[in-house]
Amino acid sequence: AWTFTAMNEPVKELFISEYIEGSSNNKAIEIYNPYNHSVDLSPYSVKLFSNGASSPTNTLNLKGTLDANGVYVIANATAGSTILALADTTSTVTYFNGNDAIGLYKNEVLIDVFGTIGSDPGTAWNVAGVTNATVNHTLVRKTSITAGNNDWSSQAGTDASSSEWIVYGIDEFSYLGWHITKSSANDIVSFVLAEQTDPAVIDASNHKVDIEVANGTNRA
């Protein structure tokens, strides 16, 4: 007989998948839908908290429907043509410059955050070990993330491995308008066969298990 254990389906919810703070007014926020079905955006809103404010400076109430595994791009109205071509809407919630927090809300409940609401870091926040990463950079959420996180410190991390974000240079727009996640659901985390001679080798990335059994064993 053999037994195996698989990971549970991860929690999912809309989240901020990309943040662009570039040259001039090249600024954008991207929201990702990790569900395998479309989502009504009317319960959702994005709020900007400028310069350490604890109350919203600007608010955008989202409208329409976001397709399964699709993105919703919010751009600055005077951003460059590359950003505007990918934008679903323009809004003053993009009036940030590195030290302004952004919140994603559902039914007025915070479900994801970028930066720390009510705190002004000075120039910008450090992310993934990059100093002042939230100014003059593009930040893209890692593919392993499937929902928001209201703890900015744990999001930002202290280095590239501990952060939820990948930090790119200024005016990097090639990741805008699309996003993917790699769910860990159903990944095998343990596997045991009574006749195996050594521990199973589990390759979670390729969803493969290698085992060795005694010569002549038939487990067909």
N, C-alpha and C positions, 0 to 999 in steps of 0.2 A: 504494500500500500504506500501511497505517497500523499504528502500534505504540503500546502503552500499558503502563504499569507500575502494578500494584496492590499495596497494602500486605499483608503477611503476617498471618495470624491471630495476634492477640496472645496472650501467655501468660495462662492463667486459673487461678485457685485461689480457694477461699473466703477472704474477707477481712472485716475490721471495717468496716462501712459507716456506722455511726452510734454516737455516744457522747453520753449525756445526763448532765450533772452540774448538777442544778437545785436548787430550794429544798427544804429539809428532806431527805427521803430519795427525792426524785424522781431516781433514777439508773437508767440502763439502758445495755446494750450490744447492738448489732444486728450479726449476722453475715449476709453475703450470699453466695448461690450464683450465680456468673455463668455456670455451665454450662447448656446446653440439655437437661440430663438431671438426674434426682434424684441425691443424694449420700448415702451412708451416713455418718452423723455419728460412728460409734463410734471412728474413729481420731483424732478431734479433741478438743482440750481448750482451756479458757480459764484463764489463770493471772493472779492479781493479785500485784503486787510493791509492797508498801506502804512509803512513806517512804524510798525509796532502797534497799530490800532487793534483794539479788542472788539470793535464793532465794524461791520462791513463798510468799506469805502464805496465800492461799486458792486452791483449784483446783476447777474444774468440768469433769467428763468428760461430753462431750455424748453424747446418745442419740437414737435414732430416725433418720428420713430427712428431708432437706431438699429440697423440691421444686425443680425447675428454675427459675432466676431468682426463687427465694423467699428469705425472710429468717427468721432465728431470733432471737427477742428474749429477752434475759436481763435480768430486772428485779430491783430491790431488793424484798424481800417487803413492805416497808411504804411503797412508793411510792404515789402517788395512783391513783385509779381509772382514769384515762385510760391510764396506762402499764400497769397490771396487766391491763387488758382486752386489750391487744395482746401480752402476754407469753406465751412458750412455756414458760418456767420462771422460777423465782426462785432467787437464789444469793448467797452471801456474796462472790463475786468482784466484786459491785457496791459493796462497802464502800470506795469510793474518794472522795476529796474534792479532786481537782485536781492533787495532786503524787504520784500513785501510777501506776505503769506497768502496762499490761495486755498480755499476750502471747497470741496465737492459735497453737496448736501442732497439728501433724499427725504422728502416730506419734512424739511427743516432740521433734519438730524445729520450731523457730520458723518460722512462715510469714507472720506479720504482727505488728506491735507498735504500741502506742499509748503514747507517752512513751518515756523511756530507762530500761531496766532497770538497776538498780544506781546510779541517780542521783536525788537529791532536788532539784528545782528551787527549793525554797522554797515559795512559795504555789501556783504553777502554771506550766505551759509556755506560751510565746507561740506562736500559730499564725496563719498568714496575715496577719502584721502586727498581730494583735490581742493586746494585753498580757493575760497571765493568762487565756488563752482556754479552758484546760481546767478552769476552775472557774466555776460560774454561767453556763454556756453549753451550747448544743447544737451538736455538730459533725457534719456530714454529708459523706461522701466524695463527691468529684466524679464525675459520670457517666462520665468518661473513664477511670476506674480500673477495671481488670479483675482485679487480683491484689494481694496484700499487698506490703508494703515494710518490710524490717527496719531501714531507715535512717530513724530518726525525724526527723533534721534535714532530710533532703530531703522527707519527708512534710509536715512543718510549714511549710517554706518561710519566706520573709521578707516576703511580701506576698500579696495575694489571687490573683495570677496564678501565682506559683511554688508555691503550696501545693496539696496533694492534697485539702484540706478547705475547706468553706464553714462559716463560723462564724456562728451565730445567737444570739439573746439567750436569757436565762434562761427555762426552762419552755416552750420551743418544742417541741411534741410532734407537730406535724402531719406530720412526715416519718417518724415511727416506724411500723414495720410494713410498709413497702414501700420498694423501691429499684429503680433502673434503671441500666443502663450503656449507653453508646452506643459500640459497638465500631467501631474504625477498619478492621477487616478488609475487604479488597476495595475500600477507597477508592482512587480513581485518583490517582496522584501525578505521572504524566507522560503526555502524549499527543502523538503526532506523526503528521501526515498529509502525505504528500509534496507535495500540491497546495495546502497552506494558505499564506496570504499573510502571516499574523501568528501569533505564538505563541498556543497554546491557552490559554483562560481556564478554569481548573478550579475548580469550586464543590464542594468536598469535602462540605460540610454537606448539600447536596441531591443529591449524586452526579450532577453534570451537567458536561458539557464543551461549551464554545462555541468554535467555530473559524470563520475566514473563509477562503473559497477563491475562486479566480478564477472570474469569470462563465462559465457554461457547463460547469463541471466536474461530472461525474456520478460520484458515489461510492455509488450505491444498491446 
